[in-house]
Amino acid sequence: MTLPFYYYVLGTPLGVLGLVRWGCWLVRRIPAVLYKPVMNDHRLPITVVVPVYQEDPEIFATAIESWLANRVDVILVIDVSDKVCQEVADRYPARVLITDVPGKRDALRRGWRAADTELVALVDSDTIWAPDVADEVCKPFADPRIGGVGTRQNVYGSTGFLARITDMFLDHRYFDENASQTLLGQAVSCLSGRTAIYRRALLLEIEDEFMHETFWGVPCLSGDDKRLTTLILERGHLTYMQRTAEVWSTFPTRWRIFFRQRLRWARNTWRSDLRALSRRWVWRHPFLAYTMIDKGVSSFTLLLGPAFMIHSLVNGNWVFAAVLALWWQISRSAKLLPHLRRRPSSFFFIPGYVFVSWIMALIKLQALCTIRRQRWLTRQVAVENGEVVRTEQPGSTAQGIPA
């Protein structure tokens, strides 16, 4: 097949970029394959702290039962507007705190202050635990340097398109990025707020900085999990991903909510990573710094592929476009091999996975351009005039909106 000269002009840089991106992936993937969870008999008492806001009552009840089955104390910090979840909580042997302060951060702080165990698990209200999570997450804490431990997460319930794609992204995260960060330095960049376990003494130590975080002069509303992880690492402690501890959470099944959630997450990541890369502490964890830079760069490079595909289609070079599409199918399958072993049918979702990856890259660029904006987007709270405020009055309902 003879291609016009300009295809070599454009294709050569694309091919070189592809080799570079594959090299960057291998730098993560090789140590990720060597990752092993901690195995010992170390056990400590745990208190589960859960901020609750307009949760689906059935999911909430199932989650509570899963935590109690792990033989842990449970503290539920429920927003005053959420009467339905208050009624659900009353059915279980859990401690309930009612709060009229908007925002998730204050609810988390109230919970860990009320706890009296050495370890505190900060958990989302839609997160369901496997029966052995409490036992598994304690094991890394046998090392006194460990300040926080995260779990492996997957999608609960839904089997729709967005749920399947989200499940693929989650497996890629926990079998790739988090696994390699754990092996090379025990410095996981973000212990997801769906379930993250910390030493309570450290939470009390960092709570003032956590509650008063700002970015370019604007108080931070979301990004609590990323901020807590960063503060733990800043103080010289380590963070670990214990993949044998499995949890499941609900995720958006509607595109509009999906976009909003991803935009919020992307803003949080840009803020946290840009700030971290400007500080000395992150360079004590070279691999962590590398992954932060790599993630930022990929937000731009990922869009070059579809741009070249569109150029090929517009110019009618169908063979080249087909070869490029086949390459994406093969290459993404290789990168998602751990997920495909668990769910082989996801092979047929690879094109959708690639498409959503491009959408997420665009969202990340939008997030960078609007990095100072502080709105939760899936909660009725926002920062206005430098303060966290409600955007609806207590008593109105928005039950079932994902956090």
C-alpha positions as CSV (number, residue, x, y, z in Angstrom):
1,M,0.0,0.0,0.0
2,T,1.4,3.4,-1.1
3,L,0.6,6.3,1.2
4,P,0.8,10.0,0.3
5,F,3.9,11.7,1.6
6,Y,2.0,13.7,4.3
7,Y,1.0,10.4,5.9
8,Y,4.6,9.7,6.7
9,V,5.1,13.3,7.9
10,L,2.1,12.8,10.3
11,G,2.4,9.1,10.9
12,T,6.1,9.0,12.0
13,P,5.6,11.3,15.0
14,L,2.5,9.4,15.9
15,G,4.4,6.1,15.7
16,V,7.2,7.5,17.8
17,L,4.7,8.9,20.3
18,G,3.1,5.5,20.5
19,L,6.4,3.8,21.3
20,V,7.1,6.4,24.0
21,R,3.6,5.8,25.5
22,W,4.0,2.1,25.4
23,G,7.4,2.5,27.1
24,C,5.8,4.6,29.8
25,W,3.1,1.9,30.3
26,L,5.7,-0.8,30.6
27,V,7.5,1.2,33.3
28,R,4.3,0.8,35.3
29,R,3.2,-2.6,34.2
30,I,6.4,-4.6,35.0
31,P,6.4,-3.7,38.7
32,A,2.6,-4.0,38.8
33,V,3.0,-7.7,37.8
34,L,5.4,-8.2,40.7
35,Y,3.0,-6.7,43.3
36,K,1.9,-8.9,46.1
37,P,-0.5,-8.1,49.0
38,V,0.8,-8.2,52.6
39,M,0.1,-11.6,54.2
40,N,0.3,-11.8,58.0
41,D,-2.0,-12.1,61.1
42,H,-1.9,-8.5,62.1
43,R,-5.3,-7.3,63.3
44,L,-6.4,-4.0,64.9
45,P,-9.9,-2.7,65.8
46,I,-11.5,-0.5,63.2
47,T,-14.2,2.1,63.2
48,V,-16.1,2.7,59.9
49,V,-17.0,6.4,59.4
50,V,-19.6,7.1,56.7
51,P,-20.8,10.5,55.6
52,V,-24.3,10.0,54.3
53,Y,-26.1,12.3,51.9
54,Q,-29.2,11.3,49.9
55,E,-28.2,7.7,49.4
56,D,-30.4,5.1,47.8
57,P,-31.9,3.4,50.8
58,E,-31.6,-0.2,49.5
59,I,-28.0,0.2,48.7
60,F,-27.4,2.0,52.0
61,A,-28.9,-0.9,54.0
62,T,-26.9,-3.5,52.0
63,A,-23.7,-1.5,52.7
64,I,-24.4,-1.2,56.4
65,E,-25.0,-5.0,56.7
66,S,-21.7,-5.6,54.9
67,W,-19.7,-3.4,57.3
68,L,-21.4,-5.0,60.4
69,A,-20.6,-8.5,59.0
70,N,-16.9,-7.5,59.3
71,R,-17.2,-7.0,63.1
72,V,-16.4,-3.3,63.1
73,D,-17.9,-0.3,64.9
74,V,-19.9,1.9,62.5
75,I,-20.5,5.7,62.8
76,L,-22.9,7.2,60.3
77,V,-22.8,10.9,59.9
78,I,-26.1,11.7,58.2
79,D,-27.1,15.1,56.7
80,V,-30.0,16.7,58.4
81,S,-31.9,16.8,55.1
82,D,-31.7,13.0,54.6
83,K,-34.7,11.7,56.6
84,V,-34.9,8.4,54.6
85,C,-31.4,7.3,55.4
86,Q,-31.9,8.3,59.0
87,E,-34.8,5.9,59.1
88,V,-32.7,3.2,57.5
89,A,-29.8,3.7,60.0
90,D,-32.2,3.4,63.0
91,R,-32.7,-0.3,62.1
92,Y,-29.0,-1.2,62.8
93,P,-26.6,-1.2,65.7
94,A,-24.7,1.8,64.4
95,R,-23.9,5.1,66.0
96,V,-25.7,8.0,64.2
97,L,-24.6,11.6,64.1
98,I,-26.9,14.2,62.5
99,T,-25.1,17.2,60.9
100,D,-26.5,20.4,59.5
101,V,-23.1,21.5,58.2
102,P,-23.0,21.2,54.3
103,G,-20.1,19.3,52.7
104,K,-18.4,16.0,53.1
105,R,-15.2,17.1,54.9
106,D,-16.9,18.2,58.1
107,A,-18.8,15.0,58.2
108,L,-15.6,13.0,57.9
109,R,-14.0,15.0,60.7
110,R,-17.0,14.6,63.0
111,G,-16.8,10.8,62.4
112,W,-13.1,10.3,63.1
113,R,-13.3,12.5,66.2
114,A,-16.1,10.4,67.5
115,A,-14.2,7.1,66.9
116,D,-12.0,5.6,69.6
117,T,-10.1,2.8,67.7
118,E,-6.6,3.0,66.4
119,L,-7.7,2.6,62.8
120,V,-10.5,4.5,61.1
121,A,-12.0,3.4,57.7
122,L,-13.5,6.3,55.8
123,V,-16.2,4.8,53.6
124,D,-18.8,6.0,51.1
125,S,-22.4,5.3,51.9
126,D,-22.9,3.1,48.7
127,T,-19.8,1.0,49.2
128,I,-20.3,-2.7,50.0
129,W,-17.6,-4.8,51.6
130,A,-16.5,-8.4,51.1
131,P,-16.7,-10.4,54.4
132,D,-12.9,-10.2,55.0
133,V,-12.2,-6.6,54.2
134,A,-11.5,-5.6,57.9
135,D,-9.1,-8.5,58.3
136,E,-7.2,-7.8,55.0
137,V,-6.8,-4.0,55.4
138,C,-5.1,-4.4,58.8
139,K,-2.2,-6.4,57.5
140,P,-0.1,-3.6,56.0
141,F,-0.4,-1.7,59.2
142,A,2.1,-4.2,60.8
143,D,4.6,-1.8,59.3
144,P,4.6,1.3,61.5
145,R,5.6,3.5,58.5
146,I,2.2,2.8,56.8
147,G,-0.2,5.6,57.4
148,G,-3.0,4.7,55.1
149,V,-4.3,1.6,53.2
150,G,-6.6,1.4,50.2
151,T,-8.7,-1.5,48.7
152,R,-9.5,-2.9,45.3
153,Q,-12.8,-1.7,44.0
154,N,-15.3,-2.8,41.3
155,V,-18.8,-1.8,40.1
156,Y,-21.8,-3.0,42.1
157,G,-25.2,-3.8,40.6
158,S,-25.5,-2.3,37.2
159,T,-24.6,-4.1,34.0
160,G,-25.2,-1.3,31.5
161,F,-22.6,0.2,29.1
162,L,-21.2,2.8,31.4
163,A,-21.0,0.3,34.3
164,R,-19.1,-2.2,32.2
165,I,-16.7,0.5,31.0
166,T,-16.2,1.9,34.5
167,D,-15.4,-1.6,35.7
168,M,-12.7,-1.9,33.1
169,F,-11.2,1.4,34.2
170,L,-11.2,0.3,37.8
171,D,-9.4,-3.0,37.1
172,H,-6.8,-1.1,35.1
173,R,-6.3,1.3,38.0
174,Y,-5.8,-1.4,40.6
175,F,-3.8,-3.9,38.5
176,D,-1.6,-1.1,37.0
177,E,-1.1,2.3,38.6
178,N,-1.9,1.5,42.2
179,A,-0.1,-1.9,42.1
180,S,3.1,-0.3,40.7
181,Q,3.0,2.6,43.1
182,T,2.6,0.2,46.0
183,L,5.6,-1.9,44.9
184,L,7.9,1.0,44.0
185,G,7.9,3.1,47.1
186,Q,4.6,2.3,48.9
187,A,3.3,5.7,47.9
188,V,-0.2,5.3,46.3
189,S,-1.2,8.7,44.9
190,C,-4.9,8.5,46.1
191,L,-6.5,6.1,48.5
192,S,-10.1,6.2,47.1
193,G,-12.7,7.7,49.4
194,R,-15.0,4.7,48.7
195,T,-12.9,2.9,51.3
196,A,-9.6,4.2,52.8
197,I,-8.2,3.2,56.2
198,Y,-6.0,5.5,58.2
199,R,-4.3,5.6,61.6
200,R,-6.7,7.8,63.6
201,A,-3.8,9.6,65.3
202,L,-2.7,10.8,61.9
203,L,-6.2,12.0,60.9
204,L,-6.3,14.1,64.1
205,E,-2.9,15.5,63.3
206,I,-3.7,16.6,59.8
207,E,-7.4,17.6,60.2
208,D,-6.7,21.4,60.4
209,E,-4.9,21.4,57.0
210,F,-7.5,19.1,55.6
211,M,-10.4,21.3,56.6
212,H,-8.8,24.5,55.5
213,E,-7.4,23.5,52.1
214,T,-7.5,26.1,49.4
215,F,-6.3,26.3,45.8
216,W,-5.4,29.7,44.4
217,G,-7.2,31.3,47.3
218,V,-10.5,29.3,46.8
219,P,-11.6,26.9,49.6
220,C,-11.6,23.3,48.3
221,L,-14.9,21.5,48.5
222,S,-14.3,18.0,47.1
223,G,-11.1,16.0,46.6
224,D,-11.1,14.9,50.3
225,D,-9.6,11.4,49.5
226,K,-6.8,12.9,47.4
227,R,-6.0,15.5,50.1
228,L,-5.9,13.1,52.9
229,T,-3.5,10.8,51.0
230,T,-1.3,13.7,50.1
231,L,-1.1,15.0,53.7
232,I,-0.2,11.5,55.0
233,L,2.6,11.2,52.4
234,E,3.8,14.8,53.1
235,R,4.5,13.8,56.7
236,G,6.8,11.0,55.7
237,H,4.3,8.1,56.1
238,L,3.5,5.5,53.4
239,T,0.3,4.5,51.7
240,Y,-0.5,1.0,50.5
241,M,-3.0,-0.8,48.2
242,Q,-4.1,-4.1,49.7
243,R,-5.7,-5.8,46.7
244,T,-7.1,-8.7,48.6
245,A,-9.6,-6.4,50.3
246,E,-12.4,-6.1,47.8
247,V,-15.3,-3.6,47.8
248,W,-18.0,-2.7,45.4
249,S,-19.7,0.7,44.8
250,T,-22.4,2.1,42.6
251,F,-21.4,4.3,39.6
252,P,-23.4,6.6,37.3
253,T,-25.4,4.9,34.6
254,R,-26.5,8.2,33.0
255,W,-24.1,10.2,30.8
256,R,-24.9,13.5,32.3
257,I,-24.0,12.4,35.8
258,F,-21.0,10.5,34.5
259,F,-19.6,13.7,32.9
260,R,-20.2,15.7,36.1
261,Q,-18.5,13.1,38.3
262,R,-15.5,12.8,36.0
263,L,-15.1,16.6,35.7
264,R,-15.0,16.9,39.5
265,W,-12.5,14.1,39.9
266,A,-10.3,15.6,37.1
267,R,-10.3,19.0,38.8
268,N,-9.3,17.4,42.1
269,T,-6.5,15.5,40.4
270,W,-5.1,18.5,38.6
271,R,-5.1,20.6,41.8
272,S,-3.5,17.9,43.9
273,D,-0.9,16.8,41.5
274,L,0.2,20.3,40.3
275,R,0.6,21.3,44.0
276,A,2.4,18.1,44.9
277,L,4.9,18.5,42.0
278,S,5.8,22.0,43.2
279,R,6.7,20.6,46.6
280,R,9.9,18.9,47.7
281,W,8.2,15.9,49.5
282,V,6.9,14.3,46.2
283,W,10.5,14.0,44.8
284,R,11.3,11.7,47.7
285,H,9.0,9.3,45.9
286,P,10.4,9.4,42.4
287,F,8.0,6.8,41.0
288,L,5.0,8.7,42.4
289,A,6.2,11.9,40.8
290,Y,6.7,10.1,37.5
291,T,3.1,8.7,37.5
292,M,1.7,12.2,38.2
293,I,3.6,13.7,35.3
294,D,2.7,10.8,33.0
295,K,-1.0,11.1,33.9
296,G,-0.9,14.8,33.1
297,V,0.9,14.4,29.8
298,S,-1.4,11.6,28.7
299,S,-4.4,14.0,28.9
300,F,-3.0,15.7,25.8
301,T,-1.3,12.8,23.9
302,L,-4.3,10.6,24.1
303,L,-6.3,12.9,21.7
304,L,-3.7,12.7,18.9
305,G,-4.9,9.2,18.0
306,P,-8.5,10.1,17.3
307,A,-7.4,13.2,15.5
308,F,-5.3,11.1,13.1
309,M,-8.2,8.7,12.7
310,I,-10.6,11.5,11.7
311,H,-8.0,12.8,9.3
312,S,-7.7,9.4,7.7
313,L,-11.5,9.0,7.4
314,V,-12.0,12.4,5.9
315,N,-9.4,11.7,3.3
316,G,-10.8,8.2,2.5
317,N,-7.9,6.1,3.6
318,W,-10.0,3.3,4.8
319,V,-7.2,0.7,5.1
320,F,-5.1,2.9,7.3
321,A,-8.1,3.7,9.5
322,A,-8.9,0.0,9.8
323,V,-5.3,-0.8,10.7
324,L,-5.4,1.9,13.4
325,A,-8.7,0.6,14.8
326,L,-7.3,-2.9,14.9
327,W,-4.2,-1.7,16.7
328,W,-6.4,0.0,19.4
329,Q,-8.3,-3.3,19.9
330,I,-5.2,-5.3,20.3
331,S,-3.2,-2.8,22.4
332,R,-6.1,-2.0,24.8
333,S,-6.8,-5.7,25.2
334,A,-3.2,-6.3,26.2
335,K,-3.4,-3.4,28.8
336,L,-6.7,-4.8,30.2
337,L,-5.6,-8.4,30.4
338,P,-6.2,-8.7,34.1
339,H,-9.8,-7.5,33.6
340,L,-10.4,-9.7,30.6
341,R,-9.4,-12.7,32.6
342,R,-12.1,-11.9,35.1
343,R,-14.7,-10.8,32.5
344,P,-13.8,-12.2,29.0
345,S,-16.9,-10.6,27.4
346,S,-15.4,-7.2,28.0
347,F,-13.3,-7.8,24.9
348,F,-16.3,-6.7,22.9
349,F,-16.4,-3.5,24.9
350,I,-12.9,-2.4,24.0
351,P,-14.1,0.0,21.2
352,G,-16.4,1.6,23.8
353,Y,-13.5,1.8,26.3
354,V,-11.3,3.6,23.8
355,F,-14.1,6.0,22.9
356,V,-14.8,6.8,26.6
357,S,-11.0,7.3,27.1
358,W,-11.1,10.1,24.5
359,I,-14.1,11.7,26.2
360,M,-12.3,11.5,29.6
361,A,-9.3,13.2,28.0
362,L,-11.5,16.0,26.8
363,I,-13.0,16.3,30.3
364,K,-9.5,16.5,31.8
365,L,-8.7,19.4,29.5
366,Q,-11.9,21.1,30.5
367,A,-11.1,20.5,34.1
368,L,-7.7,22.1,33.7
369,C,-9.2,25.2,32.1
370,T,-11.8,25.5,35.0
371,I,-9.4,24.3,37.8
372,R,-10.5,27.1,40.2
373,R,-14.2,26.3,40.1
374,Q,-15.4,24.6,43.2
375,R,-18.7,22.7,42.8
376,W,-19.5,19.2,43.9
377,L,-21.8,18.7,40.8
378,T,-23.4,15.5,42.2
379,R,-24.2,17.0,45.7
380,Q,-26.2,20.1,46.4
381,V,-23.3,22.1,47.8
382,A,-20.9,24.6,46.4
383,V,-18.3,27.3,47.4
384,E,-19.8,30.8,47.2
385,N,-18.0,33.9,48.4
386,G,-15.3,31.7,50.0
387,E,-17.7,29.6,52.0
388,V,-19.2,26.1,51.6
389,V,-23.0,26.5,51.2
390,R,-26.0,24.5,50.3
391,T,-27.5,25.0,46.8
392,E,-30.8,23.6,48.0
393,Q,-32.6,23.9,51.4
394,P,-32.7,21.0,53.9
395,G,-35.8,19.0,53.5
396,S,-35.7,18.8,49.7
397,T,-34.8,15.4,48.3
398,A,-32.4,14.2,45.6
399,Q,-32.3,10.5,46.7
400,G,-30.0,8.2,44.8
401,I,-27.6,10.7,43.3
402,P,-24.1,9.2,43.2
403,A,-21.5,10.9,45.3
